[in-house]
Amino acid sequence: MFKKKFIGICGSLRKNSRNMGLLRAAAEAMPEGASLEIADITNIPLYREDMTKPDSVEHLARQVREADGIVLAVAEYNYSYAPALKNALDWLSREKGELLAGKTCAMMGAAGGMGSSRAQYHLRQVCVYLDLRVLNKPEVFANAFSDAFAADGSASDSESGAQLRANVASLMQVLCARV
């Protein structure tokens, strides 16, 4: 049986990140025959054109190259997406062969207020340039300060947490169907 492999990238580096919790929920919700590996971008230095590509970037590029698609957990900082995610995408955009071009991509995010909707819409503009094939629906925007999340950032056992897991599972179903 063909196994679909996806890579998840979290824009938040914070301990107990709700966005990392969303990626964990996505990994648990992957349909049969599919898996989600969560990338670690904590050691990726700020992009500099004159810098030799570090091993951490080489590892991330290999993970993306081997993946059938990408899942982005989009944290919102000042109405935009987090600098850690921007930095990872900047490094990946410099890979030979346009590594990101044509890859199917799903987005989800947790933040205050409107649950990273502004950040996701901003990131979609960048994804157009990178030629990522971003799913339009279902959209997953979660309020990071709701009872849908436990203290460790994972989806809680509350009714809101169950609904959040269902929304993430729905997104993963659509992602797997498109790849």
ABEGO torsion letter per residue (X at the ends): XBBBBBBBBBABABBGBAAAAAAAAAAAABBBGBBBBBBBAAABBBBBAABBBBAAAAAAAAAAAABABBBBBBBBBGGBBBAAAAAAAAAAAABBGGAABGBBBBBBBBBBEAGGAAAAAAAAAAAAAAGBBBBAOBBBBBBAABAABBAAGBBBABAAAAAAAAAAAAAAAAAAAAX
